[in-house]
Amino acid sequence: KRSEHPQSMSNDLLNSAVSVCTVDEFKQWTRDCVRKVLPHEALLCGLGHLHAAGVALDYLVLVDYPVEHLEAIRNRAGAIDTPIVHRWLVERQPLLFDAEEPWPDSPPEWLASFRRHDLRNLAAHAVSDTDLCLGTYHGFYRIPGKLGPHHQDLLRVVVPVVHQVLCRVINYYGNERSSDPPLTPREREILHWVGLGKTNGDIAILAGISVD
């Protein structure tokens, strides 16, 4: 039986992720192990670099998450615009969001898309590493039952571990590719769409290139 002590829970999660090296393994680890601690049906993880103007998103990992919602909430500059992240940057505390009892300042279009894609019961938290100028954001969606302080306590245990494992996985890819030539703008564009879960056909249409 898994211990309810926060440090023991954290250690158990870290131990379960020792062999996780790739994004696919990371996704399966969240399904097999993280969901046992913090039950949820969909997960969004973002990794970015901290700078004077805020956070620049570099990488997204989606686990059973509807990519169509991300496309629906892009702003005119093409960035993903969500009040959840905006509020976390102000409060710096675990956040709970129930689509049936939304925050008064929730943007109507964002909320409509949130509900349309059944992203109910969200628990979200982030980690900022100022020494490395690195931050990660983690949103757990479709959590069963009523959200409450217990979920905030779980976020304080689970998110630092998921942050650590995600950073290790992304760094693994960075080390593997460190000897490769820099990506061209077109290659970075295609990598961006791949990260959002687009198919080859989708990418061909979006980038204006041939599938072959």
Buried (B, 14 or more C-beta within 10 A) or exposed (E): EEEEEEEEBBEBBEEBBEEBBEBEBBBEBBBEBBBEBBBBBBBBBBBBEBEEEEBEBEBBBBBBBBBEBBEBBEEEEEEBBBBBBEBBBEEEEBBBBEBEEBEEEBBEEBBEBBEEBBBBBBBBBBBBEEEEEBBBBBBBBBBEEEBEEEBBEBBBBBBBBBBBBBBEBBEBEEEEEEEEEEEEEEEEBBEBBEBBBBEEEBBBEBBEEEEE
